Every structure is written in structure tokens, then in C-alpha cells.
Amino acid sequence: MDYWGGALSGSRKCECGIEGKCTDITKWCNCDSDLDGWFIDSGEIREKEHLPVKQLRFGDTGTPLDEKEGRYTLGPLICEGDGKFNYFVSFQYIRIIKIHYY
């Protein structure tokens, strides 16, 4: 998977990048803003072929000497629907990164 929940499959973006509402509008995710503080990227994965989520991988977070931090939450699998229709399945993703600059 090459996108964060709430974005389009294949976009390599987060929901705010699709909507043009990221903290830094030149970035595709809030957590890439290079600003000091905690930022959140969240969204749901609604494509059944990408579920269930079996692992999360995070790329470079800086150098061994900087003080960047990250935290993520993977919410519960939610199945909705009834016997007359196809079921809707989603995971809620939240990625939070805190960046300190000194």
C-alpha cells in the first residue's frame, strides 16, 4: 500500500494532501511538515483488497542525532451492512509525529 488512510490508492498521500489542507500545503501529509510540534494524519481504508492490515512500515525519520518522535494507532476493523448488500469494511489509521528542532 502506498498511501495513508483517507487518501486515494496509489497517490502516495494522506487525506490532507488529497484535500489540499495539510499544515504545509507543499507537503502531502501533515507529519511531513518539518514544523515543531505534534501533527496528525488520519483516515479510513475502504478498499477491501487492502484489508486486513497486517503490518505498518515507516521510512526515514531523520538522523540518529535529531529528536523526532512518532506514534501510530491502528483502530479496529469495522464491518457494516446486512445480508442484502455487500459489507463495508474499514480501518481507522492515525499517524502522529512530533518533531523537535533545537
N, C-alpha and C positions, 0 to 999 in steps of 0.2 A: 504494500500500500504506500502510495507516495503523496499523501495529503493528510491533513488533520480533520477530525470530525467536524461537520458543518460546512466543509468545502466540497468542491467537485472532484470526483475521482480523476487522478492524473494531473491535477492542477498544481501540485506541489505547494499548496497554500493552506491557510487557515480560513475560518469563516470570515474574519475581518478583512482578509485580503480579497476575498470574492466580493464583499460588500463595499470595499474601499473605505473602511472605517478603522483601520489599525492605528495604534498610537503614533507611529511614524508611517505616514502614508506612502513612503518609498519602500516599505518592507511588506512582506506577505503574511507576517504573523506578529502579534504584539510582543511575543517573547524574543523576537529578533531586533528589538528597537534600539539596543545599546544605551538605554537610559537607566539611571539608577532607580531602583525600586522593584516591587513585585508586579508582574503583568500576567494576565490570564488569556489563554486561548482555549476555547471550549466548543463543543458541538456534538451532534449525533451522527453516527454512521448508520445509514439506512439501506445501504446496498447489501443484500443478503449474501452475495458471493464474498464479501469481506468479513463475514461473521462466522463463527465466533472469533474474537481477537485472541490470539494465542501468545503474542509477545509484542513488546514495545521496544524500539531501538532509538537511541538518541545520539546525535552526532556531536561534533566538536563543541565544547562549552567554553573554550578559551585556552589559556596557558595554565601550567601547573602552579604558577605564582599568583594568578588573579583569584578573586574570591567570589566567583559566580556560583550560584546555587540553583538547583532545580527540584521541582516536586511535581508529581503527576497523580491523578486519581482516575481510575477506570471504574465507571459506575456499573450498575447491574444490567444484565441482559433483560430487556423488556419485550415480551411478545404480546401483541394486541390483535384482536379480531374475533370472529366467530366461525362456525363451520360453513357458513355460506360464502365467505370471502377468503382471499389469501391473507395469511398472517403478516403483520408488520413487526419487524424485529429491529431493535436499535441498541446501541451502547452509547453512553454519555462519556465523552472524553474531556478531561480538563488537564491542561498543562500550565504550570505556574513556574516562572523563572524569576529569580531575584538576582540582580546584577549590582555589585558594589564597585565603584571607582574611587581610587584614592590618589 
